[in-house]
Amino acid sequence: MIEFIVKGFDVSNAFYDFQCAVNLRIAKGNLLMFESHVQHVLALSSIFLIKPRGCYCSYSSR
């Protein structure tokens, strides 16, 4: 597995944690709306969307 580290931050691990948190949310019966959860839906297909100003993430397990 290739790891991506940016300025000492493990991006690969953080993305994996985010994917796990999204899966857990779905397993608990919470739905994702494509219009408001684009990054979450894409993460389920291992697509990492980067936006200039970042995103508010309420599903992080950290």
mmCIF file as Biopython writes it, N, C-alpha, C and O atoms, coordinates in Angstrom:
data_model
#
loop_
_atom_site.group_PDB
_atom_site.id
_atom_site.type_symbol
_atom_site.label_atom_id
_atom_site.label_alt_id
_atom_site.label_comp_id
_atom_site.label_asym_id
_atom_site.label_entity_id
_atom_site.label_seq_id
_atom_site.pdbx_PDB_ins_code
_atom_site.Cartn_x
_atom_site.Cartn_y
_atom_site.Cartn_z
_atom_site.occupancy
_atom_site.B_iso_or_equiv
_atom_site.auth_seq_id
_atom_site.auth_asym_id
_atom_site.pdbx_PDB_model_num
ATOM 1   N N  . MET A ? 1  ? 0.842   -1.185 0.000  1.0 0.0 1  A 1 
ATOM 2   C CA . MET A ? 1  ? 0.000   0.000  0.000  1.0 0.0 1  A 1 
ATOM 3   C C  . MET A ? 1  ? 0.883   1.243  0.000  1.0 0.0 1  A 1 
ATOM 4   O O  . MET A ? 1  ? 1.856   1.324  0.750  1.0 0.0 1  A 1 
ATOM 5   N N  . ILE A ? 2  ? 0.547   2.183  -0.823 1.0 0.0 2  A 1 
ATOM 6   C CA . ILE A ? 2  ? 1.274   3.445  -0.885 1.0 0.0 2  A 1 
ATOM 7   C C  . ILE A ? 2  ? 0.627   4.417  0.091  1.0 0.0 2  A 1 
ATOM 8   O O  . ILE A ? 2  ? -0.594  4.577  0.101  1.0 0.0 2  A 1 
ATOM 9   N N  . GLU A ? 3  ? 1.437   5.055  0.900  1.0 0.0 3  A 1 
ATOM 10  C CA . GLU A ? 3  ? 0.921   6.047  1.837  1.0 0.0 3  A 1 
ATOM 11  C C  . GLU A ? 3  ? 1.260   7.442  1.347  1.0 0.0 3  A 1 
ATOM 12  O O  . GLU A ? 3  ? 2.349   7.677  0.824  1.0 0.0 3  A 1 
ATOM 13  N N  . PHE A ? 4  ? 0.334   8.356  1.516  1.0 0.0 4  A 1 
ATOM 14  C CA . PHE A ? 4  ? 0.549   9.742  1.141  1.0 0.0 4  A 1 
ATOM 15  C C  . PHE A ? 4  ? 0.655   10.572 2.409  1.0 0.0 4  A 1 
ATOM 16  O O  . PHE A ? 4  ? -0.270  10.612 3.220  1.0 0.0 4  A 1 
ATOM 17  N N  . ILE A ? 5  ? 1.785   11.227 2.569  1.0 0.0 5  A 1 
ATOM 18  C CA . ILE A ? 5  ? 2.046   12.071 3.733  1.0 0.0 5  A 1 
ATOM 19  C C  . ILE A ? 5  ? 2.242   13.500 3.230  1.0 0.0 5  A 1 
ATOM 20  O O  . ILE A ? 5  ? 3.052   13.736 2.335  1.0 0.0 5  A 1 
ATOM 21  N N  . VAL A ? 6  ? 1.514   14.441 3.794  1.0 0.0 6  A 1 
ATOM 22  C CA . VAL A ? 6  ? 1.649   15.849 3.431  1.0 0.0 6  A 1 
ATOM 23  C C  . VAL A ? 6  ? 1.945   16.631 4.698  1.0 0.0 6  A 1 
ATOM 24  O O  . VAL A ? 6  ? 1.127   16.682 5.616  1.0 0.0 6  A 1 
ATOM 25  N N  . LYS A ? 7  ? 3.126   17.243 4.738  1.0 0.0 7  A 1 
ATOM 26  C CA . LYS A ? 7  ? 3.569   18.037 5.895  1.0 0.0 7  A 1 
ATOM 27  C C  . LYS A ? 7  ? 3.388   17.258 7.202  1.0 0.0 7  A 1 
ATOM 28  O O  . LYS A ? 7  ? 2.930   17.806 8.205  1.0 0.0 7  A 1 
ATOM 29  N N  . GLY A ? 8  ? 3.752   15.988 7.174  1.0 0.0 8  A 1 
ATOM 30  C CA . GLY A ? 8  ? 3.669   15.148 8.366  1.0 0.0 8  A 1 
ATOM 31  C C  . GLY A ? 8  ? 2.288   14.572 8.640  1.0 0.0 8  A 1 
ATOM 32  O O  . GLY A ? 8  ? 2.111   13.842 9.615  1.0 0.0 8  A 1 
ATOM 33  N N  . PHE A ? 9  ? 1.310   14.884 7.805  1.0 0.0 9  A 1 
ATOM 34  C CA . PHE A ? 9  ? -0.059  14.387 7.987  1.0 0.0 9  A 1 
ATOM 35  C C  . PHE A ? 9  ? -0.284  13.192 7.076  1.0 0.0 9  A 1 
ATOM 36  O O  . PHE A ? 9  ? -0.050  13.285 5.871  1.0 0.0 9  A 1 
ATOM 37  N N  . ASP A ? 10 ? -0.733  12.073 7.627  1.0 0.0 10 A 1 
ATOM 38  C CA . ASP A ? 10 ? -0.977  10.852 6.859  1.0 0.0 10 A 1 
ATOM 39  C C  . ASP A ? 10 ? -2.352  10.939 6.190  1.0 0.0 10 A 1 
ATOM 40  O O  . ASP A ? 10 ? -3.373  10.613 6.794  1.0 0.0 10 A 1 
ATOM 41  N N  . VAL A ? 11 ? -2.354  11.379 4.945  1.0 0.0 11 A 1 
ATOM 42  C CA . VAL A ? 11 ? -3.590  11.567 4.187  1.0 0.0 11 A 1 
ATOM 43  C C  . VAL A ? 11 ? -4.266  10.218 3.929  1.0 0.0 11 A 1 
ATOM 44  O O  . VAL A ? 11 ? -5.490  10.115 4.009  1.0 0.0 11 A 1 
ATOM 45  N N  . SER A ? 12 ? -3.486  9.197  3.625  1.0 0.0 12 A 1 
ATOM 46  C CA . SER A ? 12 ? -4.043  7.863  3.339  1.0 0.0 12 A 1 
ATOM 47  C C  . SER A ? 12 ? -4.826  7.325  4.531  1.0 0.0 12 A 1 
ATOM 48  O O  . SER A ? 12 ? -5.945  6.835  4.376  1.0 0.0 12 A 1 
ATOM 49  N N  . ASN A ? 13 ? -4.244  7.417  5.702  1.0 0.0 13 A 1 
ATOM 50  C CA . ASN A ? 13 ? -4.908  6.915  6.903  1.0 0.0 13 A 1 
ATOM 51  C C  . ASN A ? 13 ? -6.154  7.734  7.231  1.0 0.0 13 A 1 
ATOM 52  O O  . ASN A ? 13 ? -7.181  7.177  7.619  1.0 0.0 13 A 1 
ATOM 53  N N  . ALA A ? 14 ? -6.067  9.044  7.077  1.0 0.0 14 A 1 
ATOM 54  C CA . ALA A ? 14 ? -7.221  9.906  7.348  1.0 0.0 14 A 1 
ATOM 55  C C  . ALA A ? 14 ? -8.369  9.594  6.387  1.0 0.0 14 A 1 
ATOM 56  O O  . ALA A ? 14 ? -9.530  9.573  6.793  1.0 0.0 14 A 1 
ATOM 57  N N  . PHE A ? 15 ? -8.047  9.351  5.112  1.0 0.0 15 A 1 
ATOM 58  C CA . PHE A ? 15 ? -9.083  9.009  4.135  1.0 0.0 15 A 1 
ATOM 59  C C  . PHE A ? 15 ? -9.720  7.667  4.477  1.0 0.0 15 A 1 
ATOM 60  O O  . PHE A ? 15 ? -10.937 7.509  4.372  1.0 0.0 15 A 1 
ATOM 61  N N  . TYR A ? 16 ? -8.903  6.705  4.886  1.0 0.0 16 A 1 
ATOM 62  C CA . TYR A ? 16 ? -9.432  5.396  5.293  1.0 0.0 16 A 1 
ATOM 63  C C  . TYR A ? 16 ? -10.361 5.551  6.503  1.0 0.0 16 A 1 
ATOM 64  O O  . TYR A ? 16 ? -11.440 4.960  6.535  1.0 0.0 16 A 1 
ATOM 65  N N  . ASP A ? 17 ? -9.945  6.338  7.491  1.0 0.0 17 A 1 
ATOM 66  C CA . ASP A ? 17 ? -10.799 6.594  8.662  1.0 0.0 17 A 1 
ATOM 67  C C  . ASP A ? 17 ? -12.120 7.224  8.248  1.0 0.0 17 A 1 
ATOM 68  O O  . ASP A ? 17 ? -13.177 6.879  8.777  1.0 0.0 17 A 1 
ATOM 69  N N  . PHE A ? 18 ? -12.052 8.155  7.292  1.0 0.0 18 A 1 
ATOM 70  C CA . PHE A ? 18 ? -13.257 8.820  6.788  1.0 0.0 18 A 1 
ATOM 71  C C  . PHE A ? 18 ? -14.182 7.800  6.117  1.0 0.0 18 A 1 
ATOM 72  O O  . PHE A ? 18 ? -15.392 7.815  6.342  1.0 0.0 18 A 1 
ATOM 73  N N  . GLN A ? 19 ? -13.606 6.907  5.286  1.0 0.0 19 A 1 
ATOM 74  C CA . GLN A ? 19 ? -14.406 5.876  4.633  1.0 0.0 19 A 1 
ATOM 75  C C  . GLN A ? 19 ? -15.088 4.977  5.669  1.0 0.0 19 A 1 
ATOM 76  O O  . GLN A ? 19 ? -16.262 4.640  5.518  1.0 0.0 19 A 1 
ATOM 77  N N  . CYS A ? 20 ? -14.373 4.595  6.695  1.0 0.0 20 A 1 
ATOM 78  C CA . CYS A ? 20 ? -14.948 3.746  7.755  1.0 0.0 20 A 1 
ATOM 79  C C  . CYS A ? 20 ? -16.079 4.468  8.477  1.0 0.0 20 A 1 
ATOM 80  O O  . CYS A ? 20 ? -17.104 3.864  8.793  1.0 0.0 20 A 1 
ATOM 81  N N  . ALA A ? 21 ? -15.892 5.761  8.739  1.0 0.0 21 A 1 
ATOM 82  C CA . ALA A ? 21 ? -16.922 6.538  9.422  1.0 0.0 21 A 1 
ATOM 83  C C  . ALA A ? 21 ? -18.186 6.650  8.561  1.0 0.0 21 A 1 
ATOM 84  O O  . ALA A ? 21 ? -19.298 6.580  9.083  1.0 0.0 21 A 1 
ATOM 85  N N  . VAL A ? 22 ? -18.020 6.824  7.255  1.0 0.0 22 A 1 
ATOM 86  C CA . VAL A ? 22 ? -19.170 6.894  6.348  1.0 0.0 22 A 1 
ATOM 87  C C  . VAL A ? 22 ? -19.894 5.548  6.324  1.0 0.0 22 A 1 
ATOM 88  O O  . VAL A ? 22 ? -21.123 5.505  6.383  1.0 0.0 22 A 1 
ATOM 89  N N  . ASN A ? 23 ? -19.143 4.456  6.237  1.0 0.0 23 A 1 
ATOM 90  C CA . ASN A ? 23 ? -19.759 3.123  6.247  1.0 0.0 23 A 1 
ATOM 91  C C  . ASN A ? 23 ? -20.505 2.863  7.551  1.0 0.0 23 A 1 
ATOM 92  O O  . ASN A ? 23 ? -21.586 2.274  7.537  1.0 0.0 23 A 1 
ATOM 93  N N  . LEU A ? 24 ? -19.947 3.289  8.664  1.0 0.0 24 A 1 
ATOM 94  C CA . LEU A ? 24 ? -20.604 3.123  9.951  1.0 0.0 24 A 1 
ATOM 95  C C  . LEU A ? 24 ? -21.906 3.915  10.002 1.0 0.0 24 A 1 
ATOM 96  O O  . LEU A ? 24 ? -22.911 3.429  10.521 1.0 0.0 24 A 1 
ATOM 97  N N  . ARG A ? 25 ? -21.890 5.124  9.467  1.0 0.0 25 A 1 
ATOM 98  C CA . ARG A ? 25 ? -23.093 5.954  9.421  1.0 0.0 25 A 1 
ATOM 99  C C  . ARG A ? 25 ? -24.196 5.242  8.639  1.0 0.0 25 A 1 
ATOM 100 O O  . ARG A ? 25 ? -25.352 5.224  9.063  1.0 0.0 25 A 1 
ATOM 101 N N  . ILE A ? 26 ? -23.836 4.661  7.503  1.0 0.0 26 A 1 
ATOM 102 C CA . ILE A ? 26 ? -24.814 3.953  6.678  1.0 0.0 26 A 1 
ATOM 103 C C  . ILE A ? 26 ? -25.318 2.706  7.406  1.0 0.0 26 A 1 
ATOM 104 O O  . ILE A ? 26 ? -26.510 2.400  7.372  1.0 0.0 26 A 1 
ATOM 105 N N  . ALA A ? 27 ? -24.407 1.993  8.063  1.0 0.0 27 A 1 
ATOM 106 C CA . ALA A ? 27 ? -24.794 0.777  8.795  1.0 0.0 27 A 1 
ATOM 107 C C  . ALA A ? 27 ? -25.786 1.082  9.915  1.0 0.0 27 A 1 
ATOM 108 O O  . ALA A ? 27 ? -26.598 0.231  10.279 1.0 0.0 27 A 1 
ATOM 109 N N  . LYS A ? 28 ? -25.720 2.295  10.458 1.0 0.0 28 A 1 
ATOM 110 C CA . LYS A ? 28 ? -26.650 2.702  11.514 1.0 0.0 28 A 1 
ATOM 111 C C  . LYS A ? 28 ? -27.988 3.179  10.952 1.0 0.0 28 A 1 
ATOM 112 O O  . LYS A ? 28 ? -28.884 3.557  11.707 1.0 0.0 28 A 1 
ATOM 113 N N  . GLY A ? 29 ? -28.121 3.161  9.614  1.0 0.0 29 A 1 
ATOM 114 C CA . GLY A ? 29 ? -29.385 3.524  8.994  1.0 0.0 29 A 1 
ATOM 115 C C  . GLY A ? 29 ? -29.500 4.969  8.567  1.0 0.0 29 A 1 
ATOM 116 O O  . GLY A ? 29 ? -30.565 5.395  8.120  1.0 0.0 29 A 1 
ATOM 117 N N  . ASN A ? 30 ? -28.430 5.735  8.692  1.0 0.0 30 A 1 
ATOM 118 C CA . ASN A ? 30 ? -28.455 7.128  8.247  1.0 0.0 30 A 1 
ATOM 119 C C  . ASN A ? 30 ? -28.199 7.188  6.750  1.0 0.0 30 A 1 
ATOM 120 O O  . ASN A ? 30 ? -27.292 6.527  6.246  1.0 0.0 30 A 1 
ATOM 121 N N  . LEU A ? 31 ? -28.979 7.964  6.053  1.0 0.0 31 A 1 
ATOM 122 C CA . LEU A ? 31 ? -28.847 8.069  4.605  1.0 0.0 31 A 1 
ATOM 123 C C  . LEU A ? 31 ? -27.912 9.199  4.213  1.0 0.0 31 A 1 
ATOM 124 O O  . LEU A ? 31 ? -27.735 10.170 4.950  1.0 0.0 31 A 1 
ATOM 125 N N  . LEU A ? 32 ? -27.320 9.053  3.043  1.0 0.0 32 A 1 
ATOM 126 C CA . LEU A ? 32 ? -26.497 10.109 2.470  1.0 0.0 32 A 1 
ATOM 127 C C  . LEU A ? 32 ? -27.251 10.692 1.283  1.0 0.0 32 A 1 
ATOM 128 O O  . LEU A ? 32 ? -27.714 9.956  0.411  1.0 0.0 32 A 1 
ATOM 129 N N  . MET A ? 33 ? -27.368 11.983 1.253  1.0 0.0 33 A 1 
ATOM 130 C CA . MET A ? 33 ? -27.987 12.660 0.119  1.0 0.0 33 A 1 
ATOM 131 C C  . MET A ? 33 ? -26.873 13.137 -0.800 1.0 0.0 33 A 1 
ATOM 132 O O  . MET A ? 33 ? -25.961 13.836 -0.361 1.0 0.0 33 A 1 
ATOM 133 N N  . PHE A ? 34 ? -26.943 12.764 -2.072 1.0 0.0 34 A 1 
ATOM 134 C CA . PHE A ? 34 ? -25.867 13.099 -2.992 1.0 0.0 34 A 1 
ATOM 135 C C  . PHE A ? 34 ? -25.614 14.601 -3.044 1.0 0.0 34 A 1 
ATOM 136 O O  . PHE A ? 34 ? -24.464 15.033 -3.125 1.0 0.0 34 A 1 
ATOM 137 N N  . GLU A ? 35 ? -26.671 15.394 -2.998 1.0 0.0 35 A 1 
ATOM 138 C CA . GLU A ? 35 ? -26.528 16.840 -3.119 1.0 0.0 35 A 1 
ATOM 139 C C  . GLU A ? 35 ? -25.728 17.444 -1.966 1.0 0.0 35 A 1 
ATOM 140 O O  . GLU A ? 35 ? -24.985 18.405 -2.170 1.0 0.0 35 A 1 
ATOM 141 N N  . SER A ? 36 ? -25.868 16.904 -0.777 1.0 0.0 36 A 1 
ATOM 142 C CA . SER A ? 36 ? -25.204 17.487 0.392  1.0 0.0 36 A 1 
ATOM 143 C C  . SER A ? 36 ? -24.051 16.650 0.930  1.0 0.0 36 A 1 
ATOM 144 O O  . SER A ? 36 ? -23.354 17.083 1.847  1.0 0.0 36 A 1 
ATOM 145 N N  . HIS A ? 37 ? -23.838 15.462 0.379  1.0 0.0 37 A 1 
ATOM 146 C CA . HIS A ? 37 ? -22.774 14.572 0.854  1.0 0.0 37 A 1 
ATOM 147 C C  . HIS A ? 37 ? -21.926 14.045 -0.308 1.0 0.0 37 A 1 
ATOM 148 O O  . HIS A ? 37 ? -21.602 12.858 -0.344 1.0 0.0 37 A 1 
ATOM 149 N N  . VAL A ? 38 ? -21.569 14.906 -1.246 1.0 0.0 38 A 1 
ATOM 150 C CA . VAL A ? 38 ? -20.830 14.483 -2.437 1.0 0.0 38 A 1 
ATOM 151 C C  . VAL A ? 38 ? -19.526 13.782 -2.060 1.0 0.0 38 A 1 
ATOM 152 O O  . VAL A ? 38 ? -19.239 12.700 -2.571 1.0 0.0 38 A 1 
ATOM 153 N N  . GLN A ? 39 ? -18.744 14.379 -1.182 1.0 0.0 39 A 1 
ATOM 154 C CA . GLN A ? 39 ? -17.460 13.775 -0.812 1.0 0.0 39 A 1 
ATOM 155 C C  . GLN A ? 39 ? -17.648 12.426 -0.134 1.0 0.0 39 A 1 
ATOM 156 O O  . GLN A ? 39 ? -16.833 11.522 -0.317 1.0 0.0 39 A 1 
ATOM 157 N N  . HIS A ? 40 ? -18.696 12.283 0.634  1.0 0.0 40 A 1 
ATOM 158 C CA . HIS A ? 40 ? -18.964 11.032 1.338  1.0 0.0 40 A 1 
ATOM 159 C C  . HIS A ? 40 ? -19.320 9.922  0.356  1.0 0.0 40 A 1 
ATOM 160 O O  . HIS A ? 40 ? -18.826 8.800  0.470  1.0 0.0 40 A 1 
ATOM 161 N N  . VAL A ? 41 ? -20.176 10.239 -0.605 1.0 0.0 41 A 1 
ATOM 162 C CA . VAL A ? 41 ? -20.589 9.253  -1.600 1.0 0.0 41 A 1 
ATOM 163 C C  . VAL A ? 41 ? -19.391 8.832  -2.451 1.0 0.0 41 A 1 
ATOM 164 O O  . VAL A ? 41 ? -19.209 7.644  -2.719 1.0 0.0 41 A 1 
ATOM 165 N N  . LEU A ? 42 ? -18.582 9.787  -2.872 1.0 0.0 42 A 1 
ATOM 166 C CA . LEU A ? 42 ? -17.407 9.469  -3.679 1.0 0.0 42 A 1 
ATOM 167 C C  . LEU A ? 42 ? -16.404 8.633  -2.892 1.0 0.0 42 A 1 
ATOM 168 O O  . LEU A ? 42 ? -15.751 7.757  -3.461 1.0 0.0 42 A 1 
ATOM 169 N N  . ALA A ? 43 ? -16.275 8.886  -1.612 1.0 0.0 43 A 1 
ATOM 170 C CA . ALA A ? 43 ? -15.334 8.139  -0.775 1.0 0.0 43 A 1 
ATOM 171 C C  . ALA A ? 43 ? -15.678 6.657  -0.740 1.0 0.0 43 A 1 
ATOM 172 O O  . ALA A ? 43 ? -14.786 5.820  -0.598 1.0 0.0 43 A 1 
ATOM 173 N N  . LEU A ? 44 ? -16.951 6.323  -0.866 1.0 0.0 44 A 1 
ATOM 174 C CA . LEU A ? 44 ? -17.362 4.921  -0.866 1.0 0.0 44 A 1 
ATOM 175 C C  . LEU A ? 44 ? -16.801 4.171  -2.071 1.0 0.0 44 A 1 
ATOM 176 O O  . LEU A ? 44 ? -16.683 2.946  -2.047 1.0 0.0 44 A 1 
ATOM 177 N N  . SER A ? 45 ? -16.454 4.915  -3.129 1.0 0.0 45 A 1 
ATOM 178 C CA . SER A ? 45 ? -15.836 4.321  -4.318 1.0 0.0 45 A 1 
ATOM 179 C C  . SER A ? 45 ? -14.342 4.620  -4.373 1.0 0.0 45 A 1 
ATOM 180 O O  . SER A ? 45 ? -13.720 4.511  -5.429 1.0 0.0 45 A 1 
ATOM 181 N N  . SER A ? 46 ? -13.774 4.994  -3.239 1.0 0.0 46 A 1 
ATOM 182 C CA . SER A ? 46 ? -12.344 5.316  -3.120 1.0 0.0 46 A 1 
ATOM 183 C C  . SER A ? 46 ? -11.924 6.490  -3.989 1.0 0.0 46 A 1 
ATOM 184 O O  . SER A ? 46 ? -10.795 6.537  -4.476 1.0 0.0 46 A 1 
ATOM 185 N N  . ILE A ? 47 ? -12.834 7.437  -4.184 1.0 0.0 47 A 1 
ATOM 186 C CA . ILE A ? 47 ? -12.513 8.660  -4.919 1.0 0.0 47 A 1 
ATOM 187 C C  . ILE A ? 47 ? -12.325 9.769  -3.898 1.0 0.0 47 A 1 
ATOM 188 O O  . ILE A ? 47 ? -13.239 10.096 -3.142 1.0 0.0 47 A 1 
ATOM 189 N N  . PHE A ? 48 ? -11.129 10.343 -3.887 1.0 0.0 48 A 1 
ATOM 190 C CA . PHE A ? 48 ? -10.776 11.389 -2.928 1.0 0.0 48 A 1 
ATOM 191 C C  . PHE A ? 48 ? -10.942 12.745 -3.599 1.0 0.0 48 A 1 
ATOM 192 O O  . PHE A ? 48 ? -10.113 13.133 -4.422 1.0 0.0 48 A 1 
ATOM 193 N N  . LEU A ? 49 ? -11.999 13.465 -3.260 1.0 0.0 49 A 1 
ATOM 194 C CA . LEU A ? 49 ? -12.286 14.768 -3.838 1.0 0.0 49 A 1 
ATOM 195 C C  . LEU A ? 49 ? -11.608 15.850 -3.011 1.0 0.0 49 A 1 
ATOM 196 O O  . LEU A ? 49 ? -11.817 15.945 -1.801 1.0 0.0 49 A 1 
ATOM 197 N N  . ILE A ? 50 ? -10.799 16.656 -3.671 1.0 0.0 50 A 1 
ATOM 198 C CA . ILE A ? 50 ? -10.106 17.753 -2.994 1.0 0.0 50 A 1 
ATOM 199 C C  . ILE A ? 50 ? -10.714 19.069 -3.472 1.0 0.0 50 A 1 
ATOM 200 O O  . ILE A ? 50 ? -10.818 19.325 -4.671 1.0 0.0 50 A 1 
ATOM 201 N N  . LYS A ? 51 ? -11.111 19.894 -2.510 1.0 0.0 51 A 1 
ATOM 202 C CA . LYS A ? 51 ? -11.690 21.196 -2.814 1.0 0.0 51 A 1 
ATOM 203 C C  . LYS A ? 51 ? -10.767 22.277 -2.262 1.0 0.0 51 A 1 
ATOM 204 O O  . LYS A ? 51 ? -10.092 22.054 -1.257 1.0 0.0 51 A 1 
ATOM 205 N N  . PRO A ? 52 ? -10.727 23.437 -2.898 1.0 0.0 52 A 1 
ATOM 206 C CA . PRO A ? 52 ? -9.811  24.496 -2.457 1.0 0.0 52 A 1 
ATOM 207 C C  . PRO A ? 52 ? -9.953  24.905 -0.994 1.0 0.0 52 A 1 
ATOM 208 O O  . PRO A ? 52 ? -8.943  25.145 -0.333 1.0 0.0 52 A 1 
ATOM 209 N N  . ARG A ? 53 ? -11.137 24.989 -0.484 1.0 0.0 53 A 1 
ATOM 210 C CA . ARG A ? 53 ? -11.342 25.468 0.883  1.0 0.0 53 A 1 
ATOM 211 C C  . ARG A ? 53 ? -11.611 24.336 1.857  1.0 0.0 53 A 1 
ATOM 212 O O  . ARG A ? 53 ? -11.981 24.591 3.003  1.0 0.0 53 A 1 
ATOM 213 N N  . GLY A ? 54 ? -11.433 23.079 1.428  1.0 0.0 54 A 1 
ATOM 214 C CA . GLY A ? 54 ? -11.680 21.948 2.325  1.0 0.0 54 A 1 
ATOM 215 C C  . GLY A ? 54 ? -13.169 21.685 2.473  1.0 0.0 54 A 1 
ATOM 216 O O  . GLY A ? 54 ? -13.981 22.160 1.679  1.0 0.0 54 A 1 
ATOM 217 N N  . CYS A ? 55 ? -13.510 20.928 3.495  1.0 0.0 55 A 1 
ATOM 218 C CA . CYS A ? 55 ? -14.919 20.616 3.719  1.0 0.0 55 A 1 
ATOM 219 C C  . CYS A ? 55 ? -15.171 20.476 5.205  1.0 0.0 55 A 1 
ATOM 220 O O  . CYS A ? 55 ? -14.248 20.239 5.985  1.0 0.0 55 A 1 
ATOM 221 N N  . TYR A ? 56 ? -16.385 20.619 5.576  1.0 0.0 56 A 1 
ATOM 222 C CA . TYR A ? 56 ? -16.793 20.355 6.944  1.0 0.0 56 A 1 
ATOM 223 C C  . TYR A ? 56 ? -17.114 18.877 7.012  1.0 0.0 56 A 1 
ATOM 224 O O  . TYR A ? 56 ? -17.964 18.390 6.267  1.0 0.0 56 A 1 
ATOM 225 N N  . CYS A ? 57 ? -16.455 18.173 7.883  1.0 0.0 57 A 1 
ATOM 226 C CA . CYS A ? 57 ? -16.661 16.732 7.990  1.0 0.0 57 A 1 
ATOM 227 C C  . CYS A ? 57 ? -17.156 16.377 9.366  1.0 0.0 57 A 1 
ATOM 228 O O  . CYS A ? 57 ? -16.411 16.485 10.340 1.0 0.0 57 A 1 
ATOM 229 N N  . SER A ? 58 ? -18.406 15.953 9.467  1.0 0.0 58 A 1 
ATOM 230 C CA . SER A ? 58 ? -18.966 15.589 10.753 1.0 0.0 58 A 1 
ATOM 231 C C  . SER A ? 58 ? -18.922 14.075 10.981 1.0 0.0 58 A 1 
ATOM 232 O O  . SER A ? 58 ? -19.485 13.582 11.959 1.0 0.0 58 A 1 
ATOM 233 N N  . TYR A ? 59 ? -18.259 13.335 10.088 1.0 0.0 59 A 1 
ATOM 234 C CA . TYR A ? 59 ? -18.241 11.887 10.194 1.0 0.0 59 A 1 
ATOM 235 C C  . TYR A ? 59 ? -16.860 11.345 10.535 1.0 0.0 59 A 1 
ATOM 236 O O  . TYR A ? 59 ? -16.659 10.131 10.524 1.0 0.0 59 A 1 
ATOM 237 N N  . SER A ? 60 ? -15.924 12.202 10.832 1.0 0.0 60 A 1 
ATOM 238 C CA . SER A ? 60 ? -14.593 11.735 11.152 1.0 0.0 60 A 1 
ATOM 239 C C  . SER A ? 60 ? -14.607 10.964 12.455 1.0 0.0 60 A 1 
ATOM 240 O O  . SER A ? 60 ? -15.304 11.333 13.401 1.0 0.0 60 A 1 
ATOM 241 N N  . SER A ? 61 ? -13.834 9.891  12.499 1.0 0.0 61 A 1 
ATOM 242 C CA . SER A ? 61 ? -13.777 9.076  13.710 1.0 0.0 61 A 1 
ATOM 243 C C  . SER A ? 61 ? -12.697 9.567  14.665 1.0 0.0 61 A 1 
ATOM 244 O O  . SER A ? 61 ? -12.496 8.981  15.729 1.0 0.0 61 A 1 
ATOM 245 N N  . ARG A ? 62 ? -12.009 10.626 14.298 1.0 0.0 62 A 1 
ATOM 246 C CA . ARG A ? 62 ? -10.936 11.162 15.151 1.0 0.0 62 A 1 
ATOM 247 C C  . ARG A ? 62 ? -11.456 12.188 16.099 1.0 0.0 62 A 1 
ATOM 248 O O  . ARG A ? 62 ? -10.692 12.743 16.889 1.0 0.0 62 A 1 
#
